């Protein structure tokens, strides 16, 4: 019969004791840490909650300012006995960093940081042609110097029926061009845009007009990407019927009235807009994902938020310094 080694048994016993002591010490330390933290949180909970509420109010203020079109600047927002400090800093790519915090002297409170993405946009409520998007002088000069770009001028009212065209269809004041079964690889533009004439008061009788009386498809030309209709001093309207629209670009006109079924994959800017319900005229991407405006258009300097991303809080020693200093005080 083999006899157990006493030294080996003592080694196992010592290992078991050490493991037990380690587990118990860990539990005690963890429990003690929670007791201390919970006690500190309990004593400071009213102040911490008030700071968080102030920080939350700062976020609400920032969001409301963005929705209303007001620029968010560096401000301090009083909330009860606390203050939310909002700071905005530019980031690469035209983005902004929005930082909101409300902290006590001990460093406890709330701090939130977001990255805001902005994109150029047209005025949401234009009241005159000059407030609508148009082309820059250098863009017009480039188009006119493009020998491969066809430019068709219409100074008198006429009907285009059963044709496929390419280039720019320039409509002059007082002329109405009717479209019936037309495919256009380009854009419909008013002559005032191409001649860079200053817009006056809108005059419906003399305004250039594009009338959709039948099927119409517009695909933007590579020389003017993203632009389907550009008539800030004109009218784009449609008659009632079973014809279909396929417009794949931005639409700009003083009056936009589209009652035909089909799809509109682009933005609309108008002083007066009357679009049929989206179940009939599907504005692709408008509600599901915002579409960027054509980079060729001068939009007037307005910007709209396209996304807001929360930035995780920093956990380095620099961020924890105020709390560490508080605990080290006598």
N, C-alpha and C positions, 0 to 999 in steps of 0.2 A: 504494500500500500504506500502511495506517494504522499509525503508529508508536505503541507503548504509552507511556503517560505514566509517566516514572520516579518522580515523586512519588507517584502512585497505587500503584505497585508497592511502594514503601517503606512506604506506609500499611498495605497488606495484610500485609506481613512483620511490621511492628510489632504488628499486631493478633494475628497467629498466635502470636508470642512471648509476648505478654501472656496469651493464653488458656492456653498451655502452662504458663506459670509459675503461673497461678491453679489449674489442675487439680493440678499437682504439689504446690503448697503445701497444697491441701485434703487430698490424700491423706496427706501427711506429718503434718499436724495431726491428722487423724482417727486415723491409725495411732499417733501419739504419745499421743493421748488414751486410746486403748484400752490401750496399754502401761501407762500410769500407772494407769488404773482397774483393769486386770487385776492389776497388781502389788499394788495396795492390797487388792483383793479376795482375792488369794492369801494375803497376810500375815494378813488378818483373818478368813479363811473359817472357822476353827474357832469363833471367838467369834460370828460372824454366824449360823452354823448352830445353835449352842447357843441363841442368842437366839430364832431362829425356832422351834426345838423347844419352848422355854418358852412362846412365844406360842401355838403350836399346842396345847400342853397346857392353857393357859388357856381356849382355845375348847372343848376337850373337857370341861373342868370345867364351863363355863357350860352346855353342851348337856345334860350329865348332870343338872345341877341343875334345868334347866327340865323335863326329862322326868320327874324324880322329884317335881316339884311344889315343890321348895325355891326360895325367893326368891333370886335372884342379887344379892348385895350387893357393896360395895367390899371386895375382898380381895386379898391377895398370895399367890401360889401358888409355893412353891419347887420348882424342877425342876433336879436336879443342882446345878451351881454358879450357875445363873441364877435369876431370879425373874420370874414373869409377874404383872403388875398388872392387875386387872380392876376397872373402874369402871362404874357404871350411873347414868344420868341420865334423868329423865322428859322426854318429848317431848309435843307437842300431840296431842290425840286419843287419849290413853291409851297411846301407844307408849313404848318405852324405847330409849335408845341404849346399847349394850354396847360398851365400848372395852377392848381387850386389847393390851398392849404389853410388850416386853422389850428394853430398849436399854442399850448400854454408855455409858460416860462420853463417848465420842466421837460419840454419836448414832447409831451403827450398830447394827442389830438388826432387829427386826420390830415392826410396828404394824398392828393390824387393828381395824376399826370396823364394827358391824352395827346395823341398826335392827330392833327386835323389836316385832311387833304382837301384842297380847294381847286376848282377848275373855272376858267372863264365862262361867263354866261351873259345872255342878253338881259336887258331890263325886264323885270317881271310885269310891270304895268306901264308901258310906254303910252304917251298921250299925243305924240306928234311924229312925223316921219323922221325928224332929226334924232329921235331917241331909239330908232330901229337900227339893227346891224347893217353895215354896208362894206364896201371894199376900200382899201387904202389906195392912194394915188399910185404908188409903185406897183401894186397888184394890177391895177387897170392898165398901166403902161406895159407891164409884162404880158398881159393877155393880148393887147393890141399888136405887140411885136412878135407874137407867136404865129409864125407862118403856117403851121399845121392846124391851127384852130379856125374853123369856119365861123363867120359872124353874119347872121341873117337879120336884116333890118326890116321892120314893119311900121310904115308911117300911116297906113290906111287900114281900115277894118277889112278883115278877110277870114276865110275858113280854111284850116288845114285838115284834110280828111284822107285817111288811109295812106299815110306817108311815114317814112322813117328818116329822121334827121339827126345830124351831128353838129355840135358846136353851141354857140350862144344865139338865142332868139331874142333880139333886142326890140322891145315894143316902145314906140314913141307916144308922147302925150296925145290924147284924143283917139287913139287907135284901139280897136278891140280885136283880138285874135281868138278865134274859136277853134278848139281842138276836138277832133272826132276820130277815134281810132288812130292815134299818133304814138309813135315810139321816139323818144328824144334821148340821145346820148349827149347830154350837156345841161344847159340851164336856161330858164326864162328870166330875162333881166330887163329892167326899164332903162331907157336911153339916158336918163338923168344920172344913173350910176356910172355908165360908161363914159359920159362926158364930164363927170364930176361937177355937175350943176348943183348949186345949193337948193335944198328943198324949201319950197314956200308953204303956204297954207294948203291943206289938202282940198282938192276940187274934184269931186266925183265925176263931173261932166267932162273934164279934160284929162282925167287920170288914165294912164295906160292900163288896159284890162286884159286878163287872160280868162276866157270862158271855157270850162270843160263841159262839152256837150256829149261826149262819147268816151270810149276807153282811152286812157292816157297812162303811159309809162314813162318815167323820167329816171335815168341813171346818170349821175354826175360825170362830167368829163374829167380826165386826169389833170387837165390844166386848171380846173377849178373844183378840187375835190370837196365832197360833202355839201355842195350847194345845188339845190334843185330849182328854187324860185327865189329871185331877189328883186323885189319891186317895192321899196319902202314908200314910194309915192303912188303905188298902183293897187289894183284889185285882182285877187284870184278868187273866182267863184265857180260853182258848178250848178248845172240844171238837174232837176229830178229825173230819175230814170234807172235802168238796170245796168248801165255802163259801170266799169270798174276802174279804180285808181291803183296805180303802183308807183309810189313816189319814194325814192331812196336817197333822201338828202334833206337839208334844212330848207324850210319855207319861210320867207320874209315878205310881208306885204302890209300895206295899211289896213286893208280889209281881206280877211281869209274866210271864205264860206265854202265848206266842202261837205256836201250831203250825199255823195255817192259812196257805195261800198268799196272795200279794198284794203290796202295797207299803206301806212305812212311811217317809214323808217327814218325819222329825223325830227328835229326840233321845230317849233312854230313860234314866230315872233310877229305880233300884229297889234295894232291899236284896237281893232275890232276883230275878234275871232269867233266863228260859229262852226264848230265841228260836230258832225253827227256822232252818235254814241259809239263807243269803242267796240261794241259787239258788231257793228257794221263797218266802221273804218278803224281798223286795228292800228293803234299807234305803237308800233313795235318798240319794246324796250322802255317806254316812257314810265310805266308803273313798276316794271320788274327790275330794270337796271337802267340807270340814267345814261343817256347818249351824249357823248361829247359834241360840242358845236364844231362846225367846220373851222379849221385853223386859218382859212383864208379870210374870215369875216372879222371886221372891227366890231367888237361887242360893247364898247363903251366903258370898260374897266370894272364892270361888276363881276363878282365871283360867288360861287355857290359851293357849299360843302358836299364832297362826294363820299367821304368816309371819315369815321372817327374811331381810332384804335386806342385802347387802354394800354398804357405803358406799365409793366410790372414795377412795383416799388423796389428801390435799391436796398440791398441788405449789407453793404460794406460798412466798415467801421466809421466812415465819415458820416453816414446817415444815422448811425446809432450813437454818435458822440454826445448829443444833448442828454440822452437817457443815461448813458454811462456816467456822465458828470453828475447827474442828479443823485444816482445811487452812491457815488463816492463822497458825497457831502456828509459832514458830521451831523 
